[in-house]
Amino acid sequence: MAKVRAWGDADFSPAEKAALHYTERLFVDHANVDRELFDELLQFYNEEQVVELGWAVVSYMGFGRLIHSFGLRPEA
């Protein structure tokens, strides 16, 4: 997890870093997903893959929020 949190400095491939950048932006600052970020993604992924990646990210985010709203917590 530490590598993912510091994805910019970790030894991920450029394609993985682009995906992690997109993931972080969707999670932290979705209103700031811009053409520059899409251009970065399109260096490694086609448009369909970018849509699939975005859908996967927001699906996990939404599911996590739903679970939290139910008051469910992982067992220790």
Secondary structure, DSSP 4 states (H G I P E B T S, - for coil): -HHHHTTTTSS--HHHHHHHHHHHHHHH-GGG--HHHHHHHHTTS-HHHHHHHHHHHHHHHHHHHHHHHTT-----
